[in-house]
Amino acid sequence: MQALAIMYHDVVENGDFESSGFSGEGAHVYKLRHQDFVRHLDAIAAATSAVSTVHKLEGRPVLLTFDDGGVSSHHPIADLLESRGWRGHFLITTDRIGTPGFLTEAQLRELDRRGHIVGSHSCSHPTRMAVLTRAELDREWRQSIARLSAVLGDAVKVASVPGGYYSREVAESAAEAGIEALFTSEPTARVAMLNGCRVLGRYVVQRGMEPRWSAGFAAGSPSYCWRQSALWKAKRVAKSLGGKTYLQLRQAILDRKA
């Protein structure tokens, strides 16, 4: 089984990157301006008609995901998706619900009512989730799932791993918490199964990437998918060897660009 999942975060007006989601250049690099996001959606529409949700994994579907739970998920993102007849996957950092820049409980219920998939992005968005103890992993998944399920009045069974730090134990903990579909940051179309949980990779879109990248991911183009996969593998080695030093170096580079 394969699926082409694309990872976005926030969409902002007038370059106001502080208006939605997490603060700081480390988060802002993943946020798109409104007009740029529209161009990305237009490119996807020209590349494929297979935009779907994780509940309908037929053929080789394209899945659009949005991490963190920033308030822009409600507007303009959901509105723009619906104008094309699409639905998105909104993965929520539950400790941030109702805080400035993040979705409220009422907005989460409305997204669910409108047919979008609402899932977990952990409780606290740990920087390096894969290094947490099993007890800490269980708390992140179980408490976030419980909070969202209570808000929506139905069991939440979809999640994404924050920070790109995935491990088998992260997925095992998620599966034990009742998660049936888990999105990672690995750029791959392959869908794996682990203890009854589907594990899906994603292709990430960052600020400054041209719409042709989203189109290439949606079409499964090797020239785009393989290029990002090669870069991700190199970064995975750097993360593994560098640990906290890698994160500090990355932040220093981002701060210099800000």
C-alpha positions as CSV (number, residue, x, y, z in Angstrom):
1,M,0.0,0.0,0.0
2,Q,1.2,3.5,-0.8
3,A,0.0,7.1,0.0
4,L,1.5,10.4,-0.9
5,A,1.1,12.5,2.2
6,I,2.2,16.2,2.2
7,M,3.1,18.0,5.5
8,Y,2.2,21.7,5.9
9,H,1.9,23.8,9.0
10,D,0.4,27.3,9.2
11,V,-0.8,29.8,6.5
12,V,-0.5,33.4,7.4
13,E,-1.6,36.8,6.1
14,N,0.8,39.6,5.2
15,G,3.9,37.7,6.4
16,D,2.7,37.8,10.1
17,F,4.3,34.5,11.1
18,E,3.6,35.1,14.8
19,S,-0.2,35.0,14.1
20,S,-0.7,31.3,14.0
21,G,1.1,28.3,15.7
22,F,4.5,28.2,17.4
23,S,6.8,31.2,17.5
24,G,10.4,31.5,16.4
25,E,12.2,31.0,13.1
26,G,12.4,27.3,13.7
27,A,8.6,27.2,13.4
28,H,8.2,30.0,10.9
29,V,10.3,28.3,8.3
30,Y,7.4,25.9,7.8
31,K,4.7,28.6,7.5
32,L,3.4,29.7,4.1
33,R,1.9,33.1,3.1
34,H,-1.7,32.9,2.1
35,Q,-1.1,33.7,-1.6
36,D,1.7,31.1,-1.8
37,F,-0.5,28.4,-0.2
38,V,-3.2,29.1,-2.8
39,R,-0.6,28.6,-5.6
40,H,0.5,25.3,-4.0
41,L,-3.1,24.0,-3.9
42,D,-3.6,25.1,-7.5
43,A,-0.5,23.1,-8.4
44,I,-1.7,20.0,-6.6
45,A,-5.1,20.2,-8.4
46,A,-3.3,20.4,-11.7
47,A,-1.2,17.3,-10.8
48,T,-3.8,15.0,-9.4
49,S,-7.5,14.4,-8.7
50,A,-6.7,11.8,-5.9
51,V,-6.8,14.1,-2.8
52,S,-8.4,12.0,-0.1
53,T,-8.2,11.2,3.6
54,V,-6.6,8.5,5.7
55,H,-9.9,6.8,6.0
56,K,-10.0,6.2,2.2
57,L,-6.7,4.7,1.3
58,E,-7.6,3.6,-2.2
59,G,-5.2,3.5,-5.1
60,R,-2.3,5.9,-4.3
61,P,-4.1,8.8,-2.6
62,V,-2.8,12.2,-1.8
63,L,-3.2,13.3,1.8
64,L,-2.8,16.8,3.0
65,T,-1.8,17.2,6.7
66,F,-1.3,20.3,8.9
67,D,0.8,20.0,12.1
68,D,0.7,21.9,15.4
69,G,-2.9,23.1,15.6
70,G,-2.4,26.8,14.8
71,V,-5.5,28.9,14.4
72,S,-4.9,29.3,10.6
73,S,-6.1,25.7,10.3
74,H,-9.6,27.0,10.8
75,H,-9.2,30.0,8.5
76,P,-8.0,30.2,5.9
77,I,-6.7,26.6,5.4
78,A,-10.0,24.7,5.9
79,D,-11.9,27.1,3.7
80,L,-9.4,26.9,0.9
81,L,-9.5,23.1,1.0
82,E,-13.2,22.9,1.0
83,S,-13.5,25.3,-1.9
84,R,-11.8,22.5,-3.9
85,G,-13.9,19.7,-2.4
86,W,-11.0,18.5,-0.3
87,R,-10.6,17.7,3.4
88,G,-7.4,17.9,5.5
89,H,-5.8,16.2,8.5
90,F,-5.3,18.7,11.4
91,L,-2.9,17.3,14.0
92,I,-3.2,19.1,17.3
93,T,-0.7,19.9,20.1
94,T,-3.3,19.6,22.8
95,D,-1.5,21.5,25.6
96,R,-1.9,24.6,23.3
97,I,-5.6,24.3,22.7
98,G,-7.3,27.7,23.3
99,T,-4.0,29.6,23.8
100,P,-3.0,32.6,21.6
101,G,-2.4,31.6,18.1
102,F,-3.9,28.1,18.4
103,L,-7.3,26.5,17.8
104,T,-10.0,26.6,20.4
105,E,-12.2,23.6,21.3
106,A,-15.1,25.2,19.4
107,Q,-13.0,25.5,16.3
108,L,-11.9,21.9,16.6
109,R,-15.5,20.7,16.8
110,E,-16.3,22.8,13.7
111,L,-13.5,21.3,11.7
112,D,-14.7,17.8,12.7
113,R,-18.3,18.7,11.8
114,R,-17.1,20.0,8.4
115,G,-15.5,16.6,7.6
116,H,-11.9,17.2,8.3
117,I,-9.8,14.7,10.3
118,V,-8.7,16.0,13.7
119,G,-5.9,14.1,15.3
120,S,-3.1,14.3,17.9
121,H,0.3,15.9,17.6
122,S,1.2,14.9,21.2
123,C,0.4,16.9,24.3
124,S,3.5,19.1,24.7
125,H,5.3,18.8,21.3
126,P,8.6,17.5,22.7
127,T,11.6,18.5,20.7
128,R,13.1,15.0,20.5
129,M,10.2,12.6,21.0
130,A,12.2,9.5,20.2
131,V,14.4,10.0,23.2
132,L,11.5,10.1,25.7
133,T,11.0,7.1,28.1
134,R,8.2,4.7,27.3
135,A,6.2,6.2,30.2
136,E,6.6,9.7,28.8
137,L,5.6,8.5,25.3
138,D,2.5,6.9,26.7
139,R,1.5,10.1,28.5
140,E,2.0,12.2,25.4
141,W,-0.2,10.0,23.3
142,R,-2.8,8.9,25.8
143,Q,-3.5,12.3,27.3
144,S,-3.6,14.1,24.0
145,I,-6.0,11.4,22.6
146,A,-8.2,11.6,25.7
147,R,-8.4,15.4,25.5
148,L,-9.3,15.5,21.8
149,S,-11.8,12.6,22.1
150,A,-13.6,14.5,24.9
151,V,-13.7,17.7,22.8
152,L,-15.0,15.9,19.7
153,G,-17.3,13.4,21.5
154,D,-15.7,10.5,19.5
155,A,-12.6,8.4,19.6
156,V,-9.6,10.1,17.9
157,K,-7.4,7.5,16.1
158,V,-5.0,9.6,13.9
159,A,-1.8,11.3,15.0
160,S,1.5,12.7,13.8
161,V,5.0,12.6,15.4
162,P,6.3,16.1,16.3
163,G,9.8,17.3,15.4
164,G,10.6,14.5,13.0
165,Y,12.0,12.3,15.7
166,Y,10.4,8.9,15.0
167,S,11.3,5.5,16.4
168,R,9.6,2.1,16.6
169,E,8.8,2.7,20.3
170,V,7.1,6.0,19.4
171,A,4.8,4.0,17.1
172,E,4.3,1.1,19.5
173,S,3.2,3.6,22.2
174,A,0.9,5.3,19.7
175,A,-0.7,2.0,18.7
176,E,-1.2,1.0,22.3
177,A,-3.0,4.3,22.9
178,G,-5.5,3.4,20.2
179,I,-3.9,5.3,17.2
180,E,-4.7,3.6,14.0
181,A,-2.8,5.9,11.6
182,L,0.4,7.7,12.5
183,F,2.1,10.2,10.2
184,T,5.9,10.6,10.5
185,S,8.3,13.0,8.7
186,E,10.0,10.4,6.6
187,P,9.6,11.3,2.9
188,T,8.2,8.0,1.6
189,A,5.0,6.8,0.0
190,R,5.2,3.4,1.6
191,V,2.6,2.6,4.3
192,A,3.8,0.2,6.9
193,M,1.8,-1.7,9.6
194,L,2.9,-1.9,13.2
195,N,0.7,-3.5,15.8
196,G,-2.4,-2.6,13.9
197,C,-1.3,1.0,13.3
198,R,-0.7,2.3,9.8
199,V,2.6,4.3,9.7
200,L,2.7,6.8,6.9
201,G,5.6,9.0,5.7
202,R,5.2,12.6,4.5
203,Y,6.8,15.0,2.2
204,V,7.4,18.4,3.9
205,V,6.8,21.8,2.4
206,Q,8.7,24.8,3.7
207,R,8.5,28.5,3.1
208,G,10.2,29.5,-0.1
209,M,9.5,26.2,-1.9
210,E,7.9,26.7,-5.3
211,P,4.4,25.2,-5.9
212,R,6.0,22.7,-8.3
213,W,7.3,20.9,-5.2
214,S,3.8,20.2,-3.9
215,A,2.7,19.2,-7.4
216,G,5.7,16.9,-7.7
217,F,4.9,15.3,-4.3
218,A,1.3,14.9,-5.2
219,A,2.2,13.2,-8.5
220,G,4.8,11.0,-6.9
221,S,7.5,12.4,-9.2
222,P,10.9,10.8,-8.5
223,S,12.7,14.0,-9.2
224,Y,11.0,15.6,-6.2
225,C,10.2,12.7,-3.9
226,W,13.7,11.1,-4.2
227,R,15.5,14.4,-3.8
228,Q,13.8,15.1,-0.5
229,S,14.3,11.5,0.6
230,A,18.0,11.8,0.0
231,L,18.2,15.0,2.0
232,W,16.1,13.6,4.8
233,K,18.4,10.5,5.2
234,A,21.5,12.8,5.4
235,K,19.7,14.9,8.1
236,R,18.7,11.7,10.0
237,V,22.4,10.8,10.3
238,A,23.2,14.3,11.5
239,K,20.4,14.2,14.1
240,S,21.5,10.8,15.3
241,L,25.2,11.8,15.7
242,G,24.7,15.3,16.8
243,G,21.8,15.0,19.3
244,K,21.3,18.3,21.1
245,T,24.3,19.8,19.3
246,Y,22.4,19.4,16.0
247,L,19.4,21.3,17.3
248,Q,21.6,24.1,18.7
249,L,23.4,24.5,15.3
250,R,20.2,24.4,13.4
251,Q,18.7,27.1,15.6
252,A,21.8,29.3,15.3
253,I,21.5,29.1,11.5
254,L,17.8,30.0,11.6
255,D,18.4,32.9,13.9
256,R,21.0,34.3,11.5
257,K,18.5,34.1,8.6
258,A,15.7,35.7,10.6
